[in-house]
Amino acid sequence: MLDDDARARLSDRLEALAADGVSGTVLLAEAGSPVVQHCLGLADRANGLPVTPRTRFQTASVTKMLTAAAVLDQVGHGRVGLDTPVHEVVPADRAPRDLDRRVTVHHLLSHTSGIADYFEEDEELPNAGTDYGALWRTTPPGSVERPVDFLPLYADLPAYGPPGETWRYSNAGYVLLGELLEQLTGRPCTEVVSERVLRRAGTTASGFDRSDDPRPDAALHYLPSGRTNVHSVPVVGGGDGGCVHPALDLVRLCRAIADGSLLGDLTAAALQRHADLGDGFAYGYGLVLHPDGRFGHGGGDPGVSAVVNHWPDRDLTVVALCNVEETEERDPAFALRDAVLEEAGVVAP
């Protein structure tokens, strides 16, 4: 897949990205085994610790893949249905005040619920935000540990429209799915996702680390100022983002989704094109579906850039995780991914 010339070109491209401040890792795996993995920069700048294949990174919205899988696991066990109205599971005091009673689990999973996001990323909307980190200057990140803790940020926002009418990416929708998991199980959603998704997929080094706990092999994530992002994201991940992974664990997760061992009979539903995103892209349940047959998800937070893609027909996976954030010039994880895929001949340059 990568001859000596391709490996030399790839090395040169990655060294150039590292010289320009990109820090992280990129892994290409076939049938679960690494074909190539490169590590760039430092996981801990103060102590000069380099990124290694074992380094664990925050992954922002890549976590939506896990949340969707955990909800589908509950569906598979008959505890909730895809067409179950959310208000029948989540009490009114833990949901948006004007939650449309027609909003179903399907709508939340596919981003078609119409509920307003606590941080709107669509710049065309009047309530669009430009600085996610600014949220946590008024809401202390250490106070946001469970789905209900997000509620003050979106409970009073008016809905964008009726359910099923429009696809609109919603972090709040996946926070609400985290609350739904807690109502169904009586346990923190992070515990449910860890047990029912991470452990079953064999991702033993992944989890929902708290940023204020000692964290072995965990990268520190850096803002453009050089400070870490500890005050710019919630103290622990949840339904909409924030799980911590080494790259190889995300390979295991994707393969467990693709081969049906994680979702069973609901695998097809997860990979179904529930919403058209344009240009051949679609959204399944917690998965972005690409025109060339791959599925996956990307993620970005202050100090965080991540992307994972998997081709089921080729059992091929690429993962790129960075402890620096997107800039106007580039998204670092996507730049690493594209360099590897182009040099390996998986996609055209």
C-alpha positions as CSV (number, residue, x, y, z in Angstrom):
1,M,0.0,0.0,0.0
2,L,2.9,2.3,0.8
3,D,6.2,1.7,-1.1
4,D,9.4,3.2,-0.1
5,D,8.9,6.3,-2.3
6,A,5.4,6.9,-0.9
7,R,6.7,6.5,2.7
8,A,9.4,9.0,2.0
9,R,6.9,11.5,0.6
10,L,4.6,11.0,3.5
11,S,7.4,11.5,6.0
12,D,8.3,14.8,4.3
13,R,4.7,16.0,4.3
14,L,4.3,15.1,8.0
15,E,7.6,16.8,9.0
16,A,6.4,19.9,7.2
17,L,3.1,19.8,9.2
18,A,5.0,19.3,12.4
19,A,7.3,22.2,11.7
20,D,4.1,24.3,11.2
21,G,2.8,23.4,14.7
22,V,0.7,20.3,14.1
23,S,1.0,17.8,17.0
24,G,-0.6,14.4,17.2
25,T,-0.8,11.0,15.6
26,V,-2.1,9.5,12.4
27,L,-2.8,5.7,11.9
28,L,-3.7,3.8,8.9
29,A,-4.8,0.2,9.6
30,E,-5.9,-2.7,7.4
31,A,-7.9,-5.6,9.0
32,G,-7.1,-4.0,12.3
33,S,-3.3,-4.1,12.0
34,P,-1.3,-0.8,11.5
35,V,0.0,-0.2,8.1
36,V,1.6,3.0,9.1
37,Q,1.5,5.2,12.2
38,H,3.3,8.5,12.6
39,C,3.5,10.5,15.8
40,L,4.3,14.2,15.7
41,G,5.2,16.8,18.4
42,L,4.7,16.7,22.2
43,A,2.0,15.3,24.3
44,D,3.2,17.4,27.2
45,R,5.2,20.4,26.3
46,A,6.4,21.4,29.8
47,N,8.0,18.0,30.4
48,G,9.1,17.4,26.8
49,L,7.1,14.1,26.5
50,P,6.6,13.1,22.9
51,V,3.4,11.8,21.3
52,T,3.6,8.0,21.1
53,P,1.2,5.3,19.7
54,R,-0.1,4.9,23.3
55,T,-0.9,8.5,23.7
56,R,-4.6,9.1,24.5
57,F,-6.4,12.1,23.0
58,Q,-9.6,14.0,23.6
59,T,-11.8,13.4,20.5
60,A,-14.7,16.0,20.8
61,S,-17.6,15.0,18.6
62,V,-16.2,11.6,17.6
63,T,-17.9,10.6,20.8
64,K,-21.3,10.8,19.1
65,M,-20.5,7.5,17.5
66,L,-20.3,6.0,21.0
67,T,-23.5,7.7,22.3
68,A,-25.5,6.5,19.2
69,A,-24.2,2.9,19.7
70,A,-25.1,3.0,23.4
71,V,-28.7,4.2,22.5
72,L,-29.0,1.5,19.8
73,D,-27.9,-1.1,22.4
74,Q,-30.9,0.0,24.5
75,V,-33.1,-0.3,21.5
76,G,-31.8,-3.8,20.8
77,H,-32.7,-4.8,24.3
78,G,-36.2,-3.5,24.0
79,R,-35.9,-0.8,26.6
80,V,-36.8,2.0,24.1
81,G,-37.7,2.2,20.5
82,L,-36.4,4.4,17.7
83,D,-39.9,5.8,17.3
84,T,-40.4,6.4,21.0
85,P,-41.2,10.0,21.8
86,V,-38.4,11.5,24.0
87,H,-40.8,13.0,26.4
88,E,-42.0,9.5,27.4
89,V,-38.5,8.7,28.8
90,V,-37.0,12.1,29.8
91,P,-38.8,14.0,32.5
92,A,-39.9,17.6,31.6
93,D,-37.5,19.1,34.1
94,R,-34.6,17.5,32.3
95,A,-35.5,18.5,28.7
96,P,-35.9,21.7,26.7
97,R,-39.0,23.5,28.0
98,D,-40.7,23.6,24.5
99,L,-39.6,20.1,23.5
100,D,-42.0,19.0,20.7
101,R,-43.8,15.9,21.9
102,R,-43.3,14.5,18.4
103,V,-39.5,14.4,18.8
104,T,-38.4,10.7,18.8
105,V,-35.2,8.9,19.6
106,H,-34.7,8.6,15.8
107,H,-34.8,12.4,15.4
108,L,-32.1,12.9,18.1
109,L,-29.8,10.2,16.6
110,S,-30.1,11.7,13.1
111,H,-29.9,15.4,14.0
112,T,-33.4,16.0,12.7
113,S,-35.1,16.9,16.0
114,G,-35.3,20.7,15.4
115,I,-34.2,21.5,19.0
116,A,-31.8,24.4,19.4
117,D,-28.2,23.7,20.1
118,Y,-26.4,25.1,23.2
119,F,-23.6,26.2,21.0
120,E,-24.8,26.7,17.4
121,E,-22.0,26.1,14.8
122,D,-24.0,27.2,11.7
123,E,-22.8,30.7,11.0
124,E,-26.0,31.4,9.0
125,L,-28.1,31.4,12.1
126,P,-28.5,34.5,14.2
127,N,-27.5,32.7,17.5
128,A,-24.3,31.3,16.0
129,G,-21.4,31.1,18.4
130,T,-17.8,31.8,17.4
131,D,-16.0,30.8,20.6
132,Y,-16.9,27.5,22.2
133,G,-14.4,28.1,24.9
134,A,-16.2,31.4,25.9
135,L,-19.2,29.3,27.2
136,W,-17.1,28.0,30.0
137,R,-16.1,31.5,31.2
138,T,-19.6,32.0,32.5
139,T,-20.4,28.3,33.2
140,P,-17.5,26.8,35.2
141,P,-16.4,23.7,33.3
142,G,-15.9,21.9,36.6
143,S,-19.7,22.2,37.2
144,V,-20.6,20.3,34.0
145,E,-20.4,16.6,34.7
146,R,-23.8,15.1,33.7
147,P,-26.3,15.8,30.9
148,V,-28.6,17.7,33.2
149,D,-25.7,20.2,33.9
150,F,-26.0,21.4,30.3
151,L,-29.7,22.1,30.6
152,P,-29.4,25.8,31.6
153,L,-27.5,26.4,28.3
154,Y,-30.3,25.3,26.0
155,A,-33.5,24.6,28.0
156,D,-35.1,28.0,27.1
157,L,-34.0,28.3,23.5
158,P,-36.8,28.1,20.9
159,A,-36.8,25.2,18.6
160,Y,-35.5,25.7,15.1
161,G,-38.5,23.9,13.6
162,P,-40.6,20.8,13.8
163,P,-39.0,17.4,14.0
164,G,-38.1,15.6,10.8
165,E,-38.2,18.7,8.7
166,T,-34.5,19.7,8.5
167,W,-31.1,18.2,9.3
168,R,-29.2,20.4,11.7
169,Y,-26.2,19.3,13.6
170,S,-27.0,19.5,17.3
171,N,-24.7,18.9,20.3
172,A,-27.7,19.5,22.6
173,G,-29.5,16.6,20.9
174,Y,-26.7,14.3,21.9
175,V,-26.6,15.7,25.4
176,L,-30.3,14.8,25.5
177,L,-29.5,11.3,24.3
178,G,-27.1,11.1,27.3
179,E,-29.9,12.1,29.6
180,L,-32.1,9.4,27.9
181,L,-29.5,6.8,28.6
182,E,-29.4,7.9,32.3
183,Q,-33.2,7.7,32.6
184,L,-33.2,4.2,31.0
185,T,-30.4,2.7,33.1
186,G,-30.3,4.8,36.3
187,R,-26.6,5.2,35.8
188,P,-24.3,8.0,34.5
189,C,-24.3,7.9,30.7
190,T,-20.5,7.8,30.7
191,E,-20.6,4.5,32.7
192,V,-23.2,3.1,30.3
193,V,-21.2,4.0,27.2
194,S,-18.0,2.7,28.7
195,E,-19.6,-0.7,29.6
196,R,-21.9,-1.2,26.7
197,V,-19.7,0.2,23.9
198,L,-16.1,0.7,24.8
199,R,-15.5,-2.5,26.7
200,R,-17.5,-4.6,24.3
201,A,-15.6,-3.2,21.3
202,G,-12.3,-4.1,23.0
203,T,-11.2,-0.4,23.5
204,T,-9.6,-1.0,26.9
205,A,-7.5,2.2,27.0
206,S,-10.4,4.5,26.1
207,G,-12.6,6.3,28.6
208,F,-14.1,9.5,30.0
209,D,-11.2,10.9,31.8
210,R,-11.7,13.9,34.0
211,S,-9.3,16.7,33.1
212,D,-8.6,17.3,36.8
213,D,-7.5,13.7,37.5
214,P,-4.1,12.2,36.9
215,R,-4.3,10.6,33.5
216,P,-1.7,8.1,32.3
217,D,-0.6,8.4,28.7
218,A,-3.0,11.3,28.2
219,A,-2.0,14.2,26.0
220,L,-2.4,17.8,27.2
221,H,-4.4,19.8,24.7
222,Y,-3.1,23.3,23.8
223,L,-4.8,26.5,22.8
224,P,-3.1,29.0,20.4
225,S,-2.0,30.9,23.5
226,G,0.1,28.0,24.7
227,R,-2.2,27.3,27.7
228,T,-4.0,24.0,28.0
229,N,-7.7,23.7,27.3
230,V,-8.6,22.7,30.9
231,H,-10.8,25.8,31.3
232,S,-12.2,25.7,27.8
233,V,-14.1,22.3,27.7
234,P,-16.3,20.5,30.3
235,V,-14.3,18.7,33.0
236,V,-15.5,15.3,31.6
237,G,-17.0,14.2,28.4
238,G,-20.6,13.1,27.9
239,G,-23.2,12.4,25.2
240,D,-22.0,15.0,22.7
241,G,-18.3,14.7,23.0
242,G,-15.1,14.4,25.0
243,C,-14.2,10.7,25.2
244,V,-10.4,10.0,25.4
245,H,-8.8,7.4,23.0
246,P,-5.5,6.2,21.7
247,A,-5.7,5.9,17.9
248,L,-5.8,2.0,17.8
249,D,-8.9,1.9,20.0
250,L,-10.8,3.8,17.4
251,V,-9.8,1.2,14.8
252,R,-11.3,-1.4,17.1
253,L,-14.5,0.6,17.6
254,C,-15.0,1.1,13.8
255,R,-14.5,-2.6,13.1
256,A,-16.9,-3.6,15.8
257,I,-19.6,-1.4,14.3
258,A,-18.9,-2.6,10.7
259,D,-18.9,-6.3,11.5
260,G,-22.1,-6.2,13.5
261,S,-20.5,-7.5,16.7
262,L,-21.4,-4.2,18.5
263,L,-24.8,-3.4,17.2
264,G,-26.1,-6.7,15.9
265,D,-29.3,-6.4,13.9
266,L,-29.3,-2.6,14.3
267,T,-26.0,-2.2,12.3
268,A,-28.0,-1.5,9.1
269,A,-30.0,1.1,10.8
270,A,-26.9,2.9,12.1
271,L,-25.4,2.9,8.6
272,Q,-28.7,3.9,6.8
273,R,-28.7,7.3,5.1
274,H,-31.2,9.0,7.4
275,A,-30.4,12.6,6.3
276,D,-28.9,14.0,3.1
277,L,-26.0,16.4,3.8
278,G,-25.4,17.2,0.1
279,D,-22.5,16.3,-2.2
280,G,-23.1,12.6,-1.7
281,F,-22.7,12.8,2.1
282,A,-25.4,11.6,4.6
283,Y,-25.9,11.1,8.3
284,G,-26.7,7.8,9.8
285,Y,-27.0,7.3,13.6
286,G,-24.0,9.0,15.0
287,L,-22.1,8.4,11.8
288,V,-21.2,10.6,8.8
289,L,-21.6,8.5,5.6
290,H,-19.2,9.4,2.7
291,P,-19.8,9.0,-1.0
292,D,-17.0,6.5,-1.3
293,G,-18.5,4.1,1.2
294,R,-16.6,5.0,4.3
295,F,-18.3,6.0,7.6
296,G,-16.9,7.9,10.6
297,H,-16.9,11.2,12.4
298,G,-14.8,14.3,13.0
299,G,-14.5,16.4,16.1
300,G,-13.1,19.7,17.2
301,D,-12.9,21.6,20.5
302,P,-10.5,24.2,21.9
303,G,-7.1,22.4,21.7
304,V,-8.7,19.4,20.0
305,S,-8.9,18.1,16.4
306,A,-9.9,14.5,15.5
307,V,-11.2,12.4,12.7
308,V,-11.8,8.7,12.1
309,N,-12.9,7.0,8.9
310,H,-13.6,3.3,8.1
311,W,-14.2,1.5,4.8
312,P,-16.2,-1.6,5.6
313,D,-15.7,-3.2,2.2
314,R,-11.9,-2.9,2.6
315,D,-11.6,-3.3,6.4
316,L,-9.5,-0.1,6.2
317,T,-9.4,2.5,8.9
318,V,-7.7,5.9,9.2
319,V,-7.5,7.8,12.5
320,A,-5.9,11.2,13.1
321,L,-5.9,12.8,16.6
322,C,-4.3,16.1,17.5
323,N,-3.8,18.1,20.7
324,V,-3.9,21.4,18.8
325,E,-7.0,23.0,17.3
326,E,-8.3,24.0,13.9
327,T,-7.0,27.3,12.5
328,E,-8.0,29.4,9.5
329,E,-5.3,27.7,7.5
330,R,-6.1,24.0,8.3
331,D,-7.8,21.4,10.4
332,P,-4.7,19.5,11.7
333,A,-6.3,16.1,12.0
334,F,-7.8,16.3,8.5
335,A,-4.5,17.4,7.2
336,L,-2.8,14.3,8.7
337,R,-5.5,12.1,7.4
338,D,-5.4,13.4,3.9
339,A,-1.6,13.1,3.7
340,V,-1.7,9.4,4.6
341,L,-4.7,8.6,2.4
342,E,-3.2,10.3,-0.6
343,E,0.3,8.8,-0.3
344,A,-1.2,5.4,0.3
345,G,-3.3,5.7,-2.9
346,V,-6.6,5.3,-1.0
347,V,-7.9,8.6,-2.4
348,A,-6.7,10.8,-5.2
349,P,-4.4,13.7,-4.2
